[in-house]
Amino acid sequence: PQYAARCKILINHAHLDMTPLLQWELKCLPLAVGWFESAKPCTTLSIYEDDLSRQVLDEPEEVYQSRVLTVLYEFVRGVPKKVLERRDELALVAVYDDKIAVVEEEKKRIQEDVESRKRKITQLEEENKRLRGIVETVRNALD
């Protein structure tokens, strides 16, 4: 009952025409993919009546995946310019992500270098303090 409409659509339509959805360009693509994912239980559909089972639909996984790929292909073919724009946008985002990662890595390296230098300065100040104490002791001994 939950999937009745989806199951009827899959049983009665071997091919789902996505052309009407192309007016919204790629905005409906996730909806179409989600619809197919939620319709997956309909690939094996049995009806039980009076202790008898009758299999209405038994679609192999390959056939079902082929239907999904056909829908994806129709979207790509229907709005190729948008697909290419999105691909370019994603490539640009990937480049910026790479640059951000490089900058963050450099920032981390610089912070570690600064911390290392601070520790070294602290050590040198302690050594300087110790040596001043020795020099002061020697001066006092000579006087």
MDTraj code that builds the backbone (N, CA, C; nanometers):
import mdtraj as md
import numpy as np

residues = "PRO GLN TYR ALA ALA ARG CYS LYS ILE LEU ILE ASN HIS ALA HIS LEU ASP MET THR PRO LEU LEU GLN TRP GLU LEU LYS CYS LEU PRO LEU ALA VAL GLY TRP PHE GLU SER ALA LYS PRO CYS THR THR LEU SER ILE TYR GLU ASP ASP LEU SER ARG GLN VAL LEU ASP GLU PRO GLU GLU VAL TYR GLN SER ARG VAL LEU THR VAL LEU TYR GLU PHE VAL ARG GLY VAL PRO LYS LYS VAL LEU GLU ARG ARG ASP GLU LEU ALA LEU VAL ALA VAL TYR ASP ASP LYS ILE ALA VAL VAL GLU GLU GLU LYS LYS ARG ILE GLN GLU ASP VAL GLU SER ARG LYS ARG LYS ILE THR GLN LEU GLU GLU GLU ASN LYS ARG LEU ARG GLY ILE VAL GLU THR VAL ARG ASN ALA LEU ASP".split()
xyz = np.array([
    [0.0820, -0.1205, 0.0000],
    [0.0000, 0.0000, 0.0000],
    [0.0861, 0.1266, 0.0000],
    [0.1973, 0.1229, 0.0716],
    [0.2835, 0.2392, 0.0827],
    [0.3439, 0.2759, -0.0529],
    [0.3768, 0.1749, -0.1316],
    [0.4423, 0.1974, -0.2602],
    [0.3494, 0.1692, -0.3775],
    [0.2203, 0.1643, -0.3561],
    [0.1261, 0.1221, -0.4598],
    [0.1391, 0.2052, -0.5866],
    [0.1405, 0.3359, -0.5749],
    [0.1485, 0.4212, -0.6935],
    [0.2809, 0.4005, -0.7666],
    [0.3895, 0.3952, -0.6917],
    [0.5206, 0.3745, -0.7547],
    [0.5256, 0.2402, -0.8260],
    [0.4740, 0.1387, -0.7599],
    [0.4763, 0.0051, -0.8185],
    [0.3931, 0.0006, -0.9462],
    [0.2779, 0.0647, -0.9454],
    [0.1939, 0.0671, -1.0662],
    [0.2660, 0.1388, -1.1799],
    [0.3343, 0.2466, -1.1459],
    [0.4092, 0.3193, -1.2490],
    [0.5189, 0.2308, -1.3062],
    [0.5939, 0.1620, -1.2221],
    [0.7013, 0.0745, -1.2710],
    [0.6472, -0.0421, -1.3530],
    [0.5328, -0.0970, -1.3129],
    [0.4746, -0.2106, -1.3851],
    [0.4257, -0.1671, -1.5227],
    [0.3615, -0.0523, -1.5291],
    [0.2954, -0.0120, -1.6529],
    [0.3806, 0.0732, -1.7466],
    [0.4950, 0.1197, -1.6997],
    [0.5789, 0.2051, -1.7842],
    [0.7229, 0.1551, -1.7808],
    [0.7638, 0.0913, -1.8884],
    [0.9007, 0.0408, -1.8966],
    [0.9998, 0.1566, -1.9068],
    [0.9533, 0.2666, -1.9655],
    [1.0389, 0.3841, -1.9800],
    [0.9645, 0.5053, -1.9261],
    [1.0312, 0.5797, -1.8375],
    [0.9712, 0.7013, -1.7835],
    [1.0319, 0.8211, -1.8554],
    [0.9458, 0.8987, -1.9196],
    [0.9903, 1.0146, -1.9962],
    [1.0179, 1.1314, -1.9019],
    [1.1402, 1.1785, -1.9023],
    [1.1798, 1.2876, -1.8133],
    [1.1707, 1.4244, -1.8807],
    [1.1316, 1.4275, -2.0066],
    [1.1265, 1.5537, -2.0808],
    [1.0460, 1.6620, -2.0097],
    [0.9280, 1.6331, -1.9533],
    [0.8533, 1.7404, -1.8856],
    [0.9279, 1.8009, -1.7668],
    [1.0160, 1.7258, -1.7058],
    [1.0895, 1.7762, -1.5893],
    [1.2085, 1.8636, -1.6271],
    [1.2465, 1.8600, -1.7553],
    [1.3659, 1.9338, -1.7976],
    [1.3444, 2.0849, -1.7941],
    [1.2200, 2.1290, -1.7894],
    [1.1958, 2.2730, -1.7824],
    [1.2538, 2.3334, -1.6542],
    [1.2713, 2.2504, -1.5530],
    [1.3314, 2.2967, -1.4275],
    [1.4794, 2.2641, -1.4229],
    [1.5334, 2.2270, -1.5362],
    [1.6741, 2.1954, -1.5549],
    [1.7164, 2.0838, -1.4590],
    [1.8246, 2.1021, -1.3872],
    [1.8763, 1.9933, -1.3036],
    [1.8145, 1.9887, -1.1644],
    [1.7232, 2.0795, -1.1350],
    [1.6630, 2.0840, -1.0016],
    [1.5835, 1.9581, -0.9705],
    [1.5285, 1.8933, -1.0735],
    [1.4457, 1.7737, -1.0511],
    [1.5269, 1.6445, -1.0535],
    [1.6518, 1.6524, -1.0927],
    [1.7337, 1.5308, -1.0985],
    [1.7429, 1.4598, -0.9635],
    [1.7719, 1.5291, -0.8538],
    [1.7753, 1.4585, -0.7244],
    [1.6394, 1.3982, -0.6879],
    [1.5325, 1.4650, -0.7265],
    [1.3987, 1.4103, -0.6987],
    [1.3755, 1.2812, -0.7759],
    [1.4177, 1.2801, -0.9035],
    [1.4001, 1.1603, -0.9855],
    [1.4827, 1.0437, -0.9294],
    [1.6063, 1.0730, -0.8924],
    [1.6920, 0.9680, -0.8361],
    [1.6341, 0.9180, -0.7039],
    [1.5880, 1.0099, -0.6218],
    [1.5258, 0.9722, -0.4941],
    [1.4003, 0.8893, -0.5144],
    [1.3228, 0.9239, -0.6163],
    [1.2019, 0.8470, -0.6464],
    [1.2381, 0.7027, -0.6797],
    [1.3399, 0.6855, -0.7639],
    [1.3824, 0.5495, -0.7994],
    [1.4367, 0.4745, -0.6785],
    [1.5106, 0.5442, -0.5928],
    [1.5627, 0.4767, -0.4729],
    [1.4500, 0.4303, -0.3821],
    [1.3468, 0.5123, -0.3693],
    [1.2352, 0.4726, -0.2835],
    [1.1447, 0.3705, -0.3510],
    [1.1531, 0.3593, -0.4836],
    [1.0714, 0.2611, -0.5566],
    [1.1424, 0.1261, -0.5675],
    [1.2622, 0.1152, -0.5172],
    [1.3406, -0.0094, -0.5257],
    [1.2660, -0.1315, -0.4726],
    [1.1888, -0.1210, -0.3633],
    [1.1158, -0.2395, -0.3150],
    [1.0138, -0.2932, -0.4157],
    [0.9768, -0.2119, -0.5120],
    [0.8768, -0.2549, -0.6102],
    [0.9348, -0.3478, -0.7166],
    [1.0656, -0.3672, -0.7183],
    [1.1233, -0.4528, -0.8223],
    [1.0854, -0.5987, -0.8038],
    [1.0520, -0.6365, -0.6828],
    [0.9965, -0.7700, -0.6582],
    [0.8671, -0.7502, -0.5812],
    [0.7586, -0.7687, -0.6510],
    [0.6280, -0.7411, -0.5929],
    [0.5423, -0.8667, -0.6002],
    [0.4945, -0.9091, -0.4861],
    [0.4059, -1.0259, -0.4788],
    [0.2747, -0.9841, -0.4145],
    [0.1681, -1.0444, -0.4607],
    [0.0365, -1.0186, -0.4034],
    [-0.0111, -1.1465, -0.3365],
    [-0.0587, -1.1348, -0.2149],
    [-0.1055, -1.2494, -0.1386],
    [-0.2571, -1.2428, -0.1269],
    [-0.3250, -1.3470, -0.1769],
    [-0.4706, -1.3567, -0.1669],
    [-0.5076, -1.4985, -0.1265],
    [-0.5857, -1.5102, -0.0250],
    [-0.6376, -1.6406, 0.0183],
    [-0.5285, -1.7461, 0.0261],
    [-0.4242, -1.7171, 0.0978],
    [-0.3112, -1.8085, 0.1183],
    [-0.2378, -1.8444, -0.0106],
    [-0.2607, -1.7708, -0.1164],
    [-0.1889, -1.7928, -0.2422],
    [-0.1042, -1.6696, -0.2725],
    [0.0124, -1.6949, -0.3239],
    [0.1020, -1.5853, -0.3575],
    [0.1147, -1.5777, -0.5093],
    [0.1009, -1.4580, -0.5607],
    [0.1145, -1.4388, -0.7044],
    [0.2171, -1.3284, -0.7253],
    [0.3230, -1.3617, -0.7971],
    [0.4276, -1.2621, -0.8202],
    [0.3870, -1.1757, -0.9389],
    [0.3760, -1.0466, -0.9135],
    [0.3326, -0.9533, -1.0159],
    [0.4515, -0.8972, -1.0925],
    [0.5575, -0.8687, -1.0217],
    [0.6746, -0.8076, -1.0841],
    [0.7998, -0.8670, -1.0226],
    [0.8905, -0.9079, -1.1087],
    [1.0216, -0.9564, -1.0643],
    [1.1239, -0.9026, -1.1630],
    [1.1718, -0.7825, -1.1344],
    [1.2634, -0.7157, -1.2257],
    [1.4063, -0.7364, -1.1775],
    [1.4932, -0.7910, -1.2613],
    [1.6327, -0.8102, -1.2203],
    [1.7011, -0.6772, -1.1880],
    [1.7995, -0.6838, -1.1038],
    [1.8736, -0.5646, -1.0609],
    [1.9319, -0.4896, -1.1804],
    [1.9842, -0.5617, -1.2788],
    [2.0453, -0.4981, -1.3959],
    [1.9432, -0.4158, -1.4730],
    [1.8230, -0.4683, -1.4879],
    [1.7179, -0.3976, -1.5608],
    [1.6782, -0.2710, -1.4845],
    [1.6642, -0.2843, -1.3554],
    [1.6267, -0.1688, -1.2727],
    [1.7345, -0.0604, -1.2799],
    [1.8599, -0.0985, -1.2664],
    [1.9692, -0.0022, -1.2757],
    [1.9739, 0.0626, -1.4140],
    [1.9417, -0.0143, -1.5159],
    [1.9368, 0.0393, -1.6516],
    [1.8307, 0.1492, -1.6615],
    [1.7176, 0.1278, -1.5971],
    [1.6120, 0.2295, -1.5983],
    [1.6586, 0.3567, -1.5282],
    [1.7273, 0.3409, -1.4183],
    [1.7786, 0.4570, -1.3446],
    [1.8814, 0.5313, -1.4296],
    [1.9729, 0.4573, -1.4914],
    [2.0752, 0.5203, -1.5757],
    [2.0128, 0.5910, -1.6953],
    [1.9060, 0.5352, -1.7484],
    [1.8368, 0.5992, -1.8604],
    [1.7819, 0.7349, -1.8185],
    [1.7255, 0.7413, -1.7001],
    [1.6733, 0.8684, -1.6487],
    [1.7871, 0.9692, -1.6331],
    [1.8988, 0.9261, -1.5741],
    [2.0134, 1.0153, -1.5584],
    [2.0633, 1.0649, -1.6946],
    [2.0693, 0.9744, -1.7901],
    [2.1143, 1.0097, -1.9244],
    [2.0207, 1.1119, -1.9881],
    [1.8911, 1.0952, -1.9699],
    [1.7955, 1.1909, -2.0265],
    [1.8172, 1.3306, -1.9690],
    [1.8460, 1.3383, -1.8405],
    [1.8729, 1.4694, -1.7809],
    [2.0001, 1.5294, -1.8396],
    [2.1039, 1.4501, -1.8491],
    [2.2309, 1.4997, -1.9011],
    [2.2156, 1.5411, -2.0467],
    [2.1451, 1.4619, -2.1237],
    [2.1236, 1.4928, -2.2644],
    [2.0300, 1.6119, -2.2811],
    [1.9338, 1.6261, -2.1912],
    [1.8346, 1.7318, -2.2029],
    [1.8865, 1.8699, -2.1673],
    [1.9799, 1.8781, -2.0749],
    [2.0349, 2.0078, -2.0342],
    [2.1874, 2.0006, -2.0277],
    [2.2527, 1.9737, -2.1424],
    [2.3984, 1.9544, -2.1394],
    [2.4741, 2.0784, -2.0940],
    [2.4230, 2.1969, -2.1299],
    [2.4930, 2.3189, -2.0910],
    [2.4950, 2.3325, -1.9391],
    [2.3839, 2.3034, -1.8761],
    [2.3772, 2.3119, -1.7293],
    [2.4685, 2.2081, -1.6648],
    [2.4720, 2.0894, -1.7240],
    [2.5587, 1.9837, -1.6704],
    [2.7045, 2.0279, -1.6779],
    [2.7411, 2.0866, -1.7918],
    [2.8789, 2.1328, -1.8071],
    [2.9095, 2.2484, -1.7120],
    [2.8130, 2.3396, -1.6940],
    [2.8337, 2.4492, -1.5997],
    [2.8541, 2.3949, -1.4589],
    [2.7713, 2.2979, -1.4207],
    [2.7845, 2.2393, -1.2869],
    [2.9172, 2.1672, -1.2729],
    [2.9566, 2.0985, -1.3808],
    [3.0847, 2.0276, -1.3765],
    [3.1985, 2.1270, -1.3575],
    [3.1919, 2.2400, -1.4317],
    [3.2946, 2.3434, -1.4178],
    [3.2921, 2.4049, -1.2785],
    [3.1713, 2.4261, -1.2251],
    [3.1598, 2.4795, -1.0895],
    [3.2218, 2.3842, -0.9891],
    [3.1944, 2.2550, -1.0066],
    [3.2507, 2.1563, -0.9149],
    [3.4023, 2.1501, -0.9268],
    [3.4527, 2.1626, -1.0501],
    [3.5976, 2.1622, -1.0698],
    [3.6595, 2.2844, -1.0027],
    [3.5926, 2.3995, -1.0156],
    [3.6414, 2.5214, -0.9520],
    [3.6412, 2.5078, -0.8000],
    [3.5355, 2.4492, -0.7467],
    [3.5272, 2.4256, -0.6022],
    [3.6394, 2.3324, -0.5574],
    [3.6653, 2.2293, -0.6366],
    [3.7725, 2.1350, -0.6024],
    [3.9083, 2.2056, -0.6005],
    [3.9302, 2.2949, -0.6980],
    [4.0570, 2.3694, -0.7023],
    [4.0702, 2.4571, -0.5779],
    [3.9615, 2.5272, -0.5439],
    [3.9659, 2.6115, -0.4235],
    [3.9855, 2.5275, -0.2979],
    [3.9206, 2.4118, -0.2919],
    [3.9403, 2.3234, -0.1770],
    [4.0866, 2.2828, -0.1650],
    [4.1489, 2.2511, -0.2795],
    [4.2902, 2.2147, -0.2780],
    [4.3760, 2.3314, -0.2294],
    [4.3446, 2.4520, -0.2786],
    [4.4216, 2.5694, -0.2366],
    [4.4028, 2.5963, -0.0875],
    [4.2814, 2.5823, -0.0410],
    [4.2536, 2.6018, 0.1023],
    [4.3314, 2.5007, 0.1849],
    [4.3344, 2.3756, 0.1386],
    [4.4078, 2.2717, 0.2112],
    [4.5572, 2.3052, 0.2169],
    [4.6117, 2.3561, 0.1059],
    [4.7537, 2.3929, 0.1032],
    [4.7798, 2.5081, 0.2002],
    [4.6916, 2.6088, 0.1989],
    [4.7074, 2.7236, 0.2877],
    [4.6970, 2.6800, 0.4335],
    [4.6008, 2.5952, 0.4645],
    [4.5854, 2.5467, 0.6026],
    [4.7066, 2.4663, 0.6465],
    [4.7609, 2.3867, 0.5565],
    [4.8806, 2.3082, 0.5889],
    [4.9990, 2.4010, 0.6144],
    [5.0122, 2.5050, 0.5311],
    [5.1194, 2.6029, 0.5498],
    [5.1013, 2.6781, 0.6818],
    [4.9767, 2.7142, 0.7124],
    [4.9470, 2.7834, 0.8384],
    [4.9855, 2.6954, 0.9569],
    [4.9526, 2.5683, 0.9487],
    [4.9862, 2.4744, 1.0565],
    [5.1373, 2.4633, 1.0719],
    [5.2072, 2.4554, 0.9587],
    [5.3526, 2.4442, 0.9620],
    [5.4138, 2.5696, 1.0250],
    [5.3617, 2.6873, 0.9887],
    [5.4129, 2.8131, 1.0444],
    [5.3853, 2.8204, 1.1945],
    [5.2662, 2.7794, 1.2372],
    [5.2337, 2.7800, 1.3801],
    [5.3275, 2.6876, 1.4575],
    [5.3563, 2.5712, 1.4023],
    [5.4491, 2.4786, 1.4678],
    [5.5879, 2.5397, 1.4751],
    [5.6289, 2.6094, 1.3673],
    [5.7596, 2.6741, 1.3645],
    [5.7659, 2.7850, 1.4697],
    [5.6589, 2.8629, 1.4808],
    [5.6535, 2.9699, 1.5813],
    [5.6634, 2.9113, 1.7215],
    [5.5892, 2.8050, 1.7481],
    [5.5942, 2.7397, 1.8798],
    [5.7344, 2.6864, 1.9087],
    [5.7966, 2.6276, 1.8089],
    [5.9323, 2.5752, 1.8256],
    [6.0299, 2.6886, 1.8581],
    [6.0157, 2.8007, 1.7889],
    [6.1031, 2.9148, 1.8150],
    [6.0796, 2.9732, 1.9543],
    [5.9531, 2.9772, 1.9965],
    [5.9236, 3.0268, 2.1319],
    [5.9896, 2.9383, 2.2368],
    [5.9822, 2.8063, 2.2167],
    [6.0475, 2.7143, 2.3106],
    [6.1984, 2.7367, 2.3111],
    [6.2560, 2.7571, 2.1942],
    [6.4003, 2.7790, 2.1833],
    [6.4397, 2.9092, 2.2535],
    [6.3580, 3.0143, 2.2337],
    [6.3848, 3.1431, 2.3003],
    [6.3792, 3.1261, 2.4523],
    [6.2802, 3.0529, 2.5001],
    [6.2670, 3.0286, 2.6444],
    [6.3897, 2.9545, 2.6961],
    [6.4360, 2.8531, 2.6229],
    [6.5551, 2.7778, 2.6632],
    [6.6776, 2.8688, 2.6668],
    [6.6916, 2.9525, 2.5623],
    [6.8076, 3.0428, 2.5571],
    [6.8036, 3.1464, 2.6692],
    [6.6834, 3.1962, 2.7019],
    [6.6719, 3.2917, 2.8126],
    [6.7096, 3.2263, 2.9444],
    [6.6697, 3.1004, 2.9649],
    [6.7069, 3.0286, 3.0874],
    [6.8574, 3.0053, 3.0924],
    [6.9157, 2.9682, 2.9772],
    [7.0605, 2.9468, 2.9701],
    [7.1335, 3.0779, 2.9964],
    [7.0825, 3.1869, 2.9386],
    [7.1430, 3.3185, 2.9588],
    [7.1376, 3.3576, 3.1062],
    [7.0255, 3.3318, 3.1695],
    [7.0083, 3.3614, 3.3120],
    [7.1086, 3.2805, 3.3957],
    [7.1237, 3.1525, 3.3607],
    [7.2172, 3.0660, 3.4331],
    [7.3608, 3.1155, 3.4162],
    [7.3972, 3.1534, 3.2916],
    [7.5332, 3.2016, 3.2649],
    [7.5598, 3.3347, 3.3351],
    [7.4593, 3.4229, 3.3415],
    [7.4759, 3.5484, 3.4149],
    [7.5030, 3.5212, 3.5631],
    [7.4333, 3.4236, 3.6138],
    [7.4566, 3.3853, 3.7533],
    [7.5989, 3.3381, 3.7745],
    [7.6513, 3.2582, 3.6813],
    [7.7897, 3.2095, 3.6911],
    [7.8871, 3.3264, 3.6819],
    [7.8639, 3.4182, 3.5839],
    [7.9518, 3.5340, 3.5665],
    [7.9493, 3.6192, 3.6936],
    [7.8332, 3.6394, 3.7494],
    [7.8195, 3.7191, 3.8721],
    [7.8957, 3.6528, 3.9880],
    [7.8861, 3.5209, 3.9956],
    [7.9568, 3.4486, 4.1010],
    [8.1072, 3.4631, 4.0831],
    [8.1556, 3.4525, 3.9608],
    [8.2995, 3.4647, 3.9337],
    [8.3474, 3.6055, 3.9674],
    [8.2701, 3.7085, 3.9297],
    [8.3062, 3.8474, 3.9597],
    [8.3151, 3.8689, 4.1117],
    [8.2181, 3.8163, 4.1820],
    [8.2175, 3.8309, 4.3284],
    [8.3370, 3.7598, 4.3902],
    [8.3751, 3.6452, 4.3319],
    [8.4890, 3.5706, 4.3850],
    [8.6198, 3.6453, 4.3590],
    [8.6286, 3.7166, 4.2458],
    [8.7512, 3.7884, 4.2107],
    [8.7651, 3.9186, 4.2916],
    [8.6569, 3.9738, 4.3355],
    [8.6626, 4.1002, 4.4114],
    [8.6994, 4.0735, 4.5510],
])
top = md.Topology()
chain = top.add_chain()
for i, resn in enumerate(residues, 1):
    res = top.add_residue(resn, chain, resSeq=i)
    for name in ("N", "CA", "C"):
        top.add_atom(name, md.element.get_by_symbol(name[0]), res)
traj = md.Trajectory(xyz[None], top)
